[in-house]
Amino acid sequence: MSQHNFAHHEINYIEFSVLDMEQTKRFFSEAFGWAFNDYGPEYAGIRKVDSELEAGGLRLVDKVTTGGPLVILYSRNLEESLAAVQAAGGKISLEILSFPGGRRFQFLDPSGNELAVWSDK
């Protein structure tokens, strides 16, 4: 019997395919302050903020296929997040735009995975 407190059918873990483990860890650490649990050269767990628990992982692969679900992160300051992504080497794929619930931008990580960051209006 599991001792975890997971909600039934919630999104529990997101795994990114990456081409260069160290470069990707450095990017997400510099851009968003993420920390990692290393499980050898081919896998690293993404730790939740202020926790040892994991929210996802990085898996080393030979090829990354773009497309699929879009992971969207929340930011309290969209302009600061955009600047941090650019300073860490991310490529902006969609500049800041407004939508009915707020504003967002999209970017490519060093392996070519596309993510978005949004903020309230």
N, C-alpha and C positions, 0 to 999 in steps of 0.2 A: 504494500500500500504506500503510495507516494505521500511524502510529508510537505510537498510544495503547495503553495496557495495560488494556483493558476486558475483563471476563469475558464470555464468550458468554452471551447472554440475561439478563444482570443488568439490574436497573432502573438506568438510566443518568442520567436527567434527569427532573425533575418540573416541569411548567409550570402556574402558577396564572393564571387569568383575574382581572383586577382592574378596579375601576371608577375608582379614583383612584391613579395611580402613586406620587405623592409621599407621600400618606397611608399607603399600604401599605408602602412602603419604610421610612418612619419607624416604623411599628408593629413590623415584624419586626426592625428595628435595635434599637429600645428593648427589646422583649420578649426577644429571643434573641441580640442582638449580631451579626446577619447584616450582611454587606457586599455591595455590588452592583457590577456592571459595567454602566454605562449605554450603551445603543445607540440613543439618541434618545428622544423623548417617549413612544413606545408600547411599549418593551421594555427590560427590565433583567435581566441574568443574576444569579443568586444564587451568590455565591462560597462554595466550601467553606471550612470553618474553617481558618485558617492556610495558605491557598493562593490562587493566582490562578485555579485550575481552578473550573469551575462545576458545581453540583449540580442546578440548575434555573433557572427564569426566571419573570418576571412579565410578562404580556401584557395591555395595555390593551384593554378591550372595552366595548361599550355595555350589556351585560346579563350577569350571572353566574347560572348555574343551579346550585343546590345539589344535593348528593347525589353519587353516584359513589364512587370509591375514597376511603378515608380515609387521609390521610397522618398517620403517627404518628412523633413526635420522641421521643428519649430524653433524660431528665434525671437528673442525679446528685442533685438535690434538688427533689422535686416541689412542695413548698410554696413554695419560692422562685420556681420557674417559674410557678406559678399567680399569685402576687403580681405578677410582672413582666408577665404577659399582661394582668392587670386594670389595672395602672398605665399600660400602653401603650394602653389603650382597647379591649382585646379583650372579647368577651361570652362568659361561661362558659355553655356549653350542656349540660354534664354535669359535676356536681361530682365531686370525687375519690371513686373507688370502688375496691374491691379485686377482683382476679381471680386465678386460680391462679398466674400468673407474677409478680404484682406489683400495682401500683396505677396508675391513670390518671385524667385528666380530659380533657374536650373543650371546644373554644372555637371562636368564629367570628371571623375576621379582619375588618378594616373593609369588605371587599367581600362578606362573607357566606360565604366558604369555610370549611368546618369541618375542623379538624385536631384531633389528640389529642397528649397528652404522657404518657409512661409512665415508671415507675421500678421498680427491683427492690423487693421487699418490705422 
